[in-house]
């Protein structure tokens, strides 16, 4: 394998990542075989890349996958209606509805988002992450449900969803934030029944890289649709600011990368993880662009971006290879995270990379 050159622009890297996955999979064969956030985050990155480049093949590919999942009557072929992970790819439907006017996409949105109105909750009203994880709130869940619900609120004039998702975001931060580091624990079980839950606080034991990334990425997407004068907006902006500033303290100064377990970079078995680094760089750059962080924080975003670029390789066919991506993982202790396998060009890792590149491209101008 050849190592990557750093001569390409961020949008060129985004296109390279899109093309690597497009060369590997026909859109209808993107794994897994259901409506799921692995495809959703990858194609969400692709959609943003399409908006910046106008490259029709990106739009056609995204539409190809969605059309393999949404049937003629607007029903969804296969999804888990009790898992937040399977709500997230619905964000793609807004663009397709806007571009085509096809009612199938609107119907599918009206299947997915109203599920949140009767979603099972913990005693404080927080969404369960999945039906078989009762009372467990995971940071990842805000990315799965927040952006789609808030965009739905704006698109269809159903403002209840602004309040609903602001409540979820505030509840999550209130219960997962560590006052010492400023970081957020991966999850919280109010009933303290989960095997990972602290018997007193109900908190997960560690600060897992990618989970912490989904949370500010979700809020920044939500801010694109949430009214400026929403009563919770200012509090949510402060939460993003505080979290991203806290994260800068844990960036490896030598490589620009962040660690799998964020606050334990001094441990010899801890390792650099590309998807969390990509999400943090994206979020910092976007927060600067929105005026929520001082421009000096772009130094951290560029250092993270370059750190990921420095790890890239090309395969024998010239496709970019993004490695050091933690595979999907549940909540566990330090050893659990450290022993997770890594993958190359997996969909949510490639999605995080593309999100970073399209945001850095806006910063580049």
C-alpha positions in Angstrom: 0.0 0.0 0.0 1.2 3.5 -0.8 1.0 6.3 1.8 -1.2 9.3 1.1 0.1 12.6 -0.1 -1.0 15.8 1.7 -1.2 17.8 -1.5 -4.9 17.3 -2.0 -7.6 19.7 -0.8 -10.1 18.7 1.8 -12.9 18.4 -0.8 -10.7 16.2 -3.0 -10.2 13.9 0.0 -13.9 13.8 0.6 -14.5 12.8 -3.0 -11.7 10.2 -2.8 -13.4 8.6 0.3 -16.8 8.7 -1.5 -15.3 7.0 -4.6 -13.6 4.3 -2.6 -16.9 3.2 -1.1 -18.7 3.6 -4.4 -16.1 1.4 -6.1 -16.6 -1.3 -3.4 -20.4 -1.4 -3.1 -23.3 -0.9 -5.4 -25.6 1.5 -3.5 -28.3 -1.2 -2.8 -25.6 -3.5 -1.3 -24.3 -1.1 1.3 -24.2 -3.0 4.6 -26.0 -3.8 6.8 -29.1 -5.0 4.9 -31.5 -2.5 6.6 -32.2 1.2 7.0 -29.4 2.0 9.5 -27.0 4.8 10.5 -23.9 3.2 9.1 -25.2 4.0 5.6 -26.9 7.1 6.9 -23.8 8.9 8.2 -21.7 7.9 5.1 -24.4 9.1 2.7 -25.0 12.2 4.8 -21.4 13.1 4.3 -21.8 12.3 0.6 -24.9 14.5 0.4 -22.9 17.5 1.9 -20.1 16.7 -0.6 -22.6 16.7 -3.5 -23.9 20.1 -2.3 -20.4 21.6 -2.4 -19.3 20.0 -5.7 -22.5 19.5 -7.7 -21.1 16.1 -8.7 -24.2 14.3 -9.9 -22.9 10.8 -9.3 -22.9 11.4 -5.6 -26.6 12.4 -5.6 -27.5 9.5 -7.8 -25.6 7.0 -5.5 -27.3 8.4 -2.4 -30.7 8.2 -4.1 -29.9 4.7 -5.3 -29.5 3.4 -1.7 -32.6 5.2 -0.4 -34.7 3.9 -3.3 -33.5 0.4 -2.5 -35.0 0.9 1.0 -38.1 3.0 0.5 -40.9 1.0 -1.3 -43.4 2.4 -3.8 -46.0 3.2 -1.1 -43.4 5.1 1.0 -43.0 2.3 3.5 -39.5 1.3 4.7 -38.4 -2.2 3.6 -36.5 -3.1 6.8 -35.7 -1.2 9.9 -35.8 -1.6 13.7 -38.6 0.7 14.9 -37.3 0.6 18.5 -33.7 1.6 17.8 -32.6 5.2 17.4 -29.8 4.0 15.0 -32.4 3.2 12.4 -34.1 6.6 12.6 -31.0 8.5 11.5 -30.8 7.7 7.8 -34.1 9.5 7.4 -32.1 12.7 7.2 -31.4 11.8 3.6 -35.1 11.9 2.7 -35.4 15.7 3.1 -33.0 16.3 0.2 -34.6 13.8 -2.0 -38.1 15.2 -1.3 -36.8 18.7 -1.9 -35.2 17.6 -5.2 -37.9 15.4 -6.6 -41.2 16.2 -4.8 -41.8 12.5 -4.6 -44.3 11.8 -1.8 -42.7 8.5 -0.9 -39.9 10.4 0.9 -42.4 12.5 2.8 -44.4 9.4 3.8 -41.3 7.7 5.0 -40.3 10.7 7.1 -43.8 10.7 8.6 -43.3 7.0 9.5 -39.9 7.6 11.2 -40.1 10.8 13.1 -43.5 10.5 14.8 -42.2 7.3 16.4 -40.3 9.6 18.8 -43.5 10.9 20.3 -44.2 7.5 21.9 -40.5 6.4 22.3 -39.8 4.6 25.6 -38.1 6.8 28.1 -36.3 6.5 31.4 -38.0 8.0 34.5 -36.6 11.5 33.7 -38.0 11.3 30.1 -34.8 10.4 28.3 -35.0 8.2 25.2 -33.9 4.6 25.5 -31.1 3.9 22.9 -32.7 0.6 21.8 -35.7 -1.4 22.9 -33.5 -4.1 24.4 -31.4 -1.6 26.4 -34.1 -0.3 28.7 -33.5 3.1 30.3 -30.1 3.4 28.7 -29.3 6.8 27.2 -26.2 6.9 24.9 -24.5 10.0 23.6 -24.8 8.5 20.1 -28.5 8.7 20.4 -28.6 12.5 19.9 -27.0 12.1 16.5 -29.5 9.4 15.6 -32.7 11.4 16.5 -31.8 15.0 16.9 -31.0 16.3 13.4 -33.8 14.5 11.7 -36.4 15.6 14.3 -35.4 19.2 14.2 -35.2 19.4 10.4 -38.7 17.7 10.4 -39.9 20.4 12.8 -38.8 23.2 10.5 -39.8 21.5 7.2 -43.3 20.5 8.3 -44.1 23.2 10.9 -44.2 20.8 13.9 -42.4 22.8 16.5 -42.9 20.2 19.3 -39.9 18.5 18.0 -37.6 21.5 18.7 -38.6 21.3 22.3 -38.4 17.5 22.4 -34.8 17.3 21.1 -33.5 20.2 23.1 -34.9 18.5 26.2 -33.1 15.2 25.3 -29.8 17.1 24.6 -29.9 19.0 27.9 -30.9 15.9 29.9 -28.0 13.9 28.4 -25.4 16.6 29.2 -26.7 17.1 32.7 -26.3 13.5 33.6 -23.2 12.5 31.6 -20.9 15.5 32.0 -17.9 15.0 34.3 -17.2 18.2 36.2 -13.4 17.6 36.4 -12.5 16.9 32.7 -15.6 18.6 31.1 -16.0 15.4 29.0 -19.1 13.3 28.6 -19.4 9.7 29.6 -20.6 7.3 26.9 -23.9 6.5 28.6 -26.2 6.8 31.6 -28.7 4.4 33.0 -30.9 6.1 35.5 -32.1 2.8 37.0 -28.5 1.6 37.3 -29.5 -1.8 36.1 -27.1 -2.1 33.1 -24.1 -4.2 33.8 -21.8 -1.2 33.0 -23.6 1.3 35.1 -22.0 2.8 38.2 -24.1 1.6 41.1 -24.4 5.1 42.5 -24.5 7.4 39.4 -25.7 5.0 36.7 -22.8 6.3 34.5 -20.7 4.4 32.0 -17.1 3.9 33.2 -15.2 5.7 30.4 -15.1 8.6 27.9 -15.3 6.8 24.6 -14.0 8.8 21.6 -16.6 8.4 18.9 -19.6 8.7 21.2 -18.4 12.1 22.4 -18.0 13.1 18.8 -21.6 12.4 17.8 -23.0 14.7 20.5 -21.6 18.1 19.3 -21.9 17.0 15.6 -25.6 16.4 16.3 -26.1 19.8 18.1 -24.4 21.7 15.3 -26.7 20.0 12.8 -29.7 20.8 14.9 -28.7 24.5 15.1 -29.1 24.7 11.3 -32.8 24.3 11.7 -33.6 25.4 15.3 -35.0 28.9 15.7 -32.4 31.4 17.0 -34.8 32.5 19.7 -35.6 29.0 20.9 -35.5 29.2 24.8 -32.9 26.4 25.0 -30.6 27.5 22.2 -28.2 29.6 24.2 -27.7 26.8 26.8 -27.1 24.3 24.0 -24.5 26.6 22.4 -22.7 26.9 25.7 -22.6 23.1 26.1 -21.0 22.8 22.6 -18.5 25.5 23.4 -17.5 23.9 26.8 -17.2 20.4 25.4 -15.1 21.3 22.4 -12.8 23.4 24.4 -12.4 20.6 26.9 -11.6 18.2 24.1 -8.7 20.3 22.9 -6.8 19.5 26.1 -6.7 15.8 25.2 -5.5 16.1 21.6 -2.1 14.3 21.1 0.3 17.2 20.4 2.6 14.9 18.4 0.1 13.5 15.9 -2.9 15.8 16.2 -5.1 12.7 16.8 -7.3 11.9 19.8 -7.4 8.6 21.7 -9.9 5.7 21.7 -10.4 6.4 25.5 -10.1 10.2 25.4 -8.6 11.1 28.7 -6.1 8.2 29.1 -3.6 9.0 26.4 -0.8 8.3 28.8 -1.6 4.6 28.9 0.6 2.5 26.6 -2.2 0.3 25.4 -4.5 3.2 24.4 -4.5 4.1 20.7 -5.2 6.9 18.3 -8.7 6.6 16.7 -9.5 8.3 13.4 -13.3 8.5 13.5 -13.4 10.4 16.7 -10.6 12.7 15.6 -12.6 13.4 12.4 -15.8 14.2 14.3 -14.0 16.5 16.7 -12.2 18.4 13.9 -15.5 18.7 12.0 -17.3 20.0 15.1 -14.6 22.5 16.1 -14.4 23.9 12.5 -18.1 24.1 12.3 -18.4 25.8 15.7 -15.8 28.4 14.5 -17.7 28.9 11.3 -21.0 29.5 13.2 -19.2 32.0 15.5 -19.5 29.9 18.6 -15.7 29.4 19.0 -12.8 31.8 18.5 -10.9 31.4 15.3 -7.8 30.3 17.2 -9.5 26.9 17.8 -9.0 26.2 14.1 -5.4 25.2 14.9 -6.8 22.1 16.7 -9.2 21.3 13.9 -6.4 21.6 11.2 -4.0 19.6 13.4 -6.6 16.8 13.8 -7.4 16.9 10.1 -3.8 16.6 9.1 -3.3 13.9 11.7 -5.9 11.7 10.0 -4.6 12.6 6.5 -1.2 11.4 7.6 -2.6 7.9 8.4 -4.2 7.4 5.0 -3.0 4.9 2.4 -4.0 3.8 -1.1 -4.7 0.3 -2.2 -3.5 -1.4 -5.4 -6.4 0.1 -7.3 -5.8 3.6 -6.1 -8.6 3.7 -3.6 -8.0 5.7 -0.4 -7.9 3.5 2.7 -9.0 5.0 6.0 -7.8 2.8 8.9 -7.8 3.0 12.7 -11.6 3.1 12.8 -13.0 1.4 15.9 -15.8 -1.0 14.9 -19.2 -0.4 16.3 -19.2 -0.9 20.1 -21.4 -1.1 23.1 -20.7 0.5 26.5 -18.0 -1.1 28.6 -14.9 -0.6 30.7 -11.4 0.5 29.7 -10.4 -2.9 28.5 -13.6 -3.3 26.5 -12.8 -0.2 24.4 -9.0 -0.8 24.1 -9.6 -4.4 22.8 -12.1 -3.4 20.2 -11.0 -4.3 16.7 -10.4 -1.7 14.1 -11.6 -1.6 10.5 -10.7 0.0 7.2 -13.2 2.1 5.2 -16.1 1.0 7.3 -19.1 3.2 6.6 -19.4 5.2 9.7 -15.7 5.8 9.8 -15.7 6.9 6.2 -18.8 9.0 7.0 -17.0 10.8 9.8 -14.0 11.4 7.6 -16.1 12.9 4.8 -18.0 15.1 7.3 -14.6 16.4 8.5 -13.3 17.0 4.9 -16.4 18.9 3.7 -16.3 21.1 6.8 -12.6 21.8 6.4 -13.2 22.7 2.8 -15.5 25.5 4.0 -12.8 26.6 6.4 -10.3 26.6 3.5 -12.0 29.3 1.6 
